[in-house]
Amino acid sequence: MICSPGLRNASARLRFTRLVVISASFNLTTVAFSFASGATQFQSSFMRQDQGQATETGNLALEALSKGHDLSPGRYWVLIQANSQVFEQQLIHLQLSTDGETLQPCLPASLLALIGVKLDSVQDPASLQAACVDLLNLIPGSKVDFDNSKMLLDISIPQIALRRDVVGHVDPKRLDTGINAAFINYQASAQQSSNRYRGESSSQDLLLSTGINLGEWRFRSSQSFRQDDSDDDQWTRSFTYLQRDIPGTRANLTLGEASTEGDIFRSIPIQGVVLRSDPGMLPDVLQSYAPIIRGVALTRAKLEVRQNGYPIYSTYVSAGPYEIDDLSTAGGSGELEVVLTEEDGQVRRFTQPYATLSNLLREGVWRYSAAGGRYNAATHLSEPMLWQGTLAMGTAWNSTLYGGVMGSNFYQAGTVGIAKDLGAFGALAFDATRSSAQINSSDVQSLQGLSYAIKFGKSFNSGTNLRFAGYRYSTEGYRDFDEALRQRSQDSTFFGSRRSRIEASIYQRLTTRSSLNLSLSHQDYWGTNYKQRQFQFSFNTQYQDITFNLFASQSLSDTYASDRQIGLSISMPLDFARASNVTFDLQKNANLYSQRASMSGSAYDNTLNYRGSISHTDQQQESVTLSANYQAPFASMGSGITVGREYRSLSLNTNGAIMLHDQGITFSPYLGETMALIQVPEIAGVGVANAGAMRTNDRGFVLAPYLRPYRVNYLELNTDDLGPNIEIENATAQVVPRRGAIVKSVFSARKVNRLLITATTVNGQPLPFAAQVSSLTGEQMGIIGQAGQMLLSTTLQSHTLNVRWGPAEEQSCKMQTEPTTMQEINGFHVQKLVCQ
């Protein structure tokens, strides 16, 4: 028998043998679809044999490789993949090359259009008239590879030659509604505290998010439960609704408890019907604003667009007016350099500044919403009926028009606005809203008023980004819906109508490792001196491996004038007792100073995370806190304890998810909005890339929680930790889910038995290197590696193996395997045999 060191040496030799054989195979298969007139010959002398073995004993294996049969010319259904994006199967004609040596796929112009090639901007449009387009000459840098074992045609095309509307675009036919399933997401926590002065207290909280997917419809509900020492159990429901996509409208329909859009009017909770467009259904390139470049070319010219000196777009335009509407820009604003090279070599350049705001849409892009129902008050307010509609559309001249109307039995309002890209001056948006409300109180019967808003955004070459600056002024009679309803209901939370509000957010990049953020806001009201003002400031920098963060914030409202906080945090890596970093914090909250030192780390492949800290205040209050969190494949559990001089606190928490589907119940630590149910039938312990500690259960199910709706998502299994007795044919898959869908993906897998056999001849010599191993029926099972070793994948039944290294009778032998009697080492059945 072979001991463990021998097994390691055998495994090393086996890997080398595989490399030799695979390399030989690769040298053959890289000459795709070879049809040489004469038989291909290989030299076997490079296969070194033991003393006493002839150098040509590897000829048999080489001849078998050289006689492999490829596809013959003809039409085949082939899976198309372009730049890692998979398209539907196409009927492709495979034809002989001009030298008759290889088979080449015929690529018609229609196929190139399908995968997104800009056919109207190629340098030689006449070449597109050919039945088979020469892609390599048409687009320099492109590649075409065909895998006949998978019937996969892999095309690589430089991104600059693709239409930008294809980036992120998915054929609606590929959208997957998913399977019928039900799930519960839960978060539970409990806390027990003891204070020297206030005594003991406890509380328990439970948050449940439930969902049911049935066909095209999705049911969602969120509820919470709280119990504390007051013995007043509280059940609260946040929302409950039905939702589905509306085909052909790029919108979804929601029935039940939801919220209206908040881009034009303030968002309002509603019980009723909401129809809104979903920007996620648009291709990536259409979800953000970019300017349209227009001009006139004198001849057929090459047009290139550069940003910050780097090319971001290139195409050919015909003589006459042109329009470039598929740019993808970076940053909130900047300057685009357009370089036009005419056929005679004349070069013309011009610049086009641009800037954007959230209100700006690309020309031709629409966003809309419509809602109707009853106001869904979280408090004791009345619940009147209301309706609302909004519309925004990208128009010419780098502008966007938007507006909306809403009404109720006591309230009406209308808004119109325009957003404009002003180029080097930034981006500007202006809108006006008029409201009319019936208050019907003792001192006020009705009110009318106007509200004006202006927003501005710009990035500067200095690295300063004015992310958002806005100012809104309202006349004394203006009310939004929420204000009018609170005043009409004489609610105590109504302080008066807002008079003005200003807010700004500034980001400054100082160096590659340093940045500064500052945000400000101010709000005042009519008929009162009450004001709300606050600022937040942060400065981040890094020196070598040490990170510094200085932050400050203050609420300057009249009620909380002393709510000021300033602090400094220093963090550095640490390699001690599985700890990853240590952090020192110094803070001042109002007039109270505190210091804290904490250490955090992880273990067991980041499934266990812990943190410990010691804190001290200027009131001589010290405390120690220890916390830990463990993420199991089925749930996440955590606990923490804090002990101080006059108090102590203990907390426990857990969160997870349970899904019910047609093949049983699957547990998971968490779920997202859109997810995948992965099945590797009857194979347990298989992980999923980027899913932490999640593994397939005993029946082979695992959940992938976070998928992008309306996009191609790649599911990839982690196979590194699998034992040698498991084979997975393809560890990657693609899914294209609708929003909220639960798509199912099944990976084919099987359990096999690995036999590691070291075989010798009767006289004790290792079997010849590269000798072929087959069954009694002639099925090829493997090749002899170095030192007479072979690795076979078979069942546990006994087998008679034929070994042949030449045409003569004496150049073959037989041996009998009994896997059930073999020693098992690290998943391999190991045995020494004599071939007779």
Secondary structure, DSSP 8 states (H G I E B T S, - for coil): ---HHHHHHHHHHHHHHHHHHHHHHHHHHTSTT---SS------TTS---TTS-GGGGHHHHHHHHT-----SEEEEEEEEETTEEEEEEEEEEEE-TTSSSEEE---HHHHHHTTB-GGG-S-GGGGGSSS--HHHHSTT-EEEEETTTTEEEEE--GGGB-GGGTT---GGG-EEE--EEEEEEEEEEEEEEETTTEEEEEEEEEEEEEEEETTEEEEEEEEEEEETT---EEEEEEEEEEEEETTTTEEEEEEEEE---SSS---EEEEEEEEE-GGGS-GGGSS----EEEEESSSEEEEEEETTEEEEEEEE-SEEEEE------SSEEEEEEEEE-TTS-EEEEEEEEE--TT---TT-EEEEEEEEEE--SSS----EEEEEEEEEEETTTEEEEEEEEEESSEEEEEEEEEEE-GGG-EEEEEEEEEEEE---SS-SEEEEEEEEEEEEEE-TTSEEEEEEEEEEE-TT---HHHHHHHHTT-TT----EEEEEEEEEEEEEETTEEEEEEEEEEEETTS--EEEEEEEEEEEEETTEEEEEEEEEE--SS-TTEEEEEEEEEEEEEETTEEEEEEEEEEETTEEEEEEEEEEEETTTTEEEEEEEEEETTS-EEEEEEEEEE-SSEEEEEEEEEESSEEEEEEEEEEEEEEETTEEEEES---SSEEEEE-TT--S-EETTSTT-B--TTSEEEE----TTS-EEEEEE-TT--TTEEES--EEEE-EEEEEEEEEE--EEE-EEEEEEEE-TTS-B--TT-EEE-TT--EEEE--GGGEEEEEE-SS-EEEEEESSSSGGGEEEEEE-GGGSEEETTEEEEEEE--
